[in-house]
Amino acid sequence: MAPAPPTAPGADVAVIGAGAAGLFCALTAAAAGARVTLVSRTPLDGSASYWAQGGIAAALAADDSPERHVADTLVAGRGAARPSAVRVLCEESPARVRELQRLGVRFDADRHGALALGLEGGHSARRIVHAGGSATGRRISRQLAALAATDERIEILEGTTADALLVADGRCVGLRIRNGDGDSRLTARATVLATGGAAALWERTTNPAGSVGVGLALAHAAGADLADLELTQFHPTALVLDGPDDGFLITEAIRGEGAKLRGADGERFVDELAPRDEVSLAIVAELERTGAPAAALDLREVDVARFPNIAEVLARNGIDPRRDMVPVAPAAHYTMGGVATDVDGGSSLPGLYAVGECACTGLHGANRLASNSLAECFVLSRRAALAALGEPRVPRAEAVAAPIGAPPSERTRAALWRDAGLLRDAAGLRALLDDPFPVARLIATAALAREESRGAHQRSDHPDVDPALDRVHTVVDGAGAVALERWE
């Protein structure tokens, strides 16, 4: 038997993933006195958060309120959002925006110095806070990364992969890591997954290549519950191009500033500011009706210079938004499902927490309201960091590693796009049950269990909403068994 890899000195909190959620969690824990190890597979500017174009949803305007934000989120969630999680997000998001300002993040302001609040689909008020227009993720991640890099309580391990969680006496006690120095074990009182989502499991996606559900696989292998894996949001306006920019996200904020969606006849066919599931389905119906490969996004009334990364990509592909229509169609964008957690990020496995897109509190229901995801990163990461400080010291029992196996193949990505895309049915989902990648099989298992169409989950063989499934969530345990649970 090969000897176990060496065990590194323990941390109070180990955070896996260095996007917005992971960085904010690490900084919060360190500020409370914890010794933190931050594990990042990529450099700190390689996370999905770094490329996020949306902003932070927060009720900061004089004519807005957390109650209105709650109402909008519940409507967008299509009857599946967890009310307790929604209230936590909407009540605490304004304070997190102010905290980010204190940490040095400079948000866009009007000429009087007040925050310039944007409007996005599904919101009844202007409540979207941006930094650098569509460069919000980059601005926030860059500032938080700089703070983490200079915090003496935070050890950052870049270029390091977590390939297993360590479990002893029924609780998570750390992780196994791999980098250029080989394998080692890192123990921690609390381990926080902040690994991002799984939307890159689909062949057409807005996400970076690494967003394939690694955190979900780690948690499942260790025995933690997952939830709502069937609920992946397809963003309606992703570029349709030949080449590396295919799938590039055209932020919803640009529709909030006047962009229009037009069909092959040049006419509008949908309310551009309707919730994302509604707009995506309308585009798919229009493409099926006309046989066109893409819908046309008309940006002629928009100052695209306010969205510099979009302007850069369009120019690189020879598209002049002052005269040309921009070809767009839906692409997999955001996973509402993930590691099942409470509103403090705690999972069903003691000692294991999850925050950001890899977590599922039930907040988003069946359709995420635009820009609630970055708000969730900061609200839930702070709560998880503080809760993690209450975990006991690591037990002396021998820890067992729970490895996740090989990464997904291109065949898996093609199969998910074909059989678990915006429209799916039982036959295609059953075919996925034999896929070699565990998370793909679990997605199919959850999608088969929800026999209805609701928000991001559209079953052609069950086209109606089943009222009996309001506020019901699909929970998959460590053995792969599915239960339908009502979360309040």
Secondary structure, DSSP 8 states (H G I E B T S, - for coil): ------EEEEEEEEEE--SHHHHHHHHHHHHTT--EEEEESS-TT-STGGG--S-EE---STT--HHHHHHHHHHHTTT-S-HHHHHHHHHHHHHHHHHHHHTT----B-TTSSB-EE--TT-SS--EE-SSTT-HHHHHHHHHHHHHHT-TTEEEEET-EEEEEEEETTEEEEEEEEETTEEEEEEEEEEEE-----GGGSSSBSS-TT-S-HHHHHHHHTT--EE-TT-EEEEEEEE--SSTTTT-B--THHHHTT-EEE-TTS-B-S-TTS-HHHHHHHHHHHHHHH--S-EEEE-TTS-GGGSHHHHHHHHHTT--TTTS-EEEEEEEEEES-EEE--TT-B-SSTTEEE-GGGEE-STTTTS--TTHHHHHHHHHHHHHHHHHTT-----SS--EEEE--S---HHHHHHHHHHSSSSB-HHHHHHHTT-SSHHHHHHHHHHHH--S-BTTB-BTTB-S--GGGTTEEEEE-TTS-EEEEE--
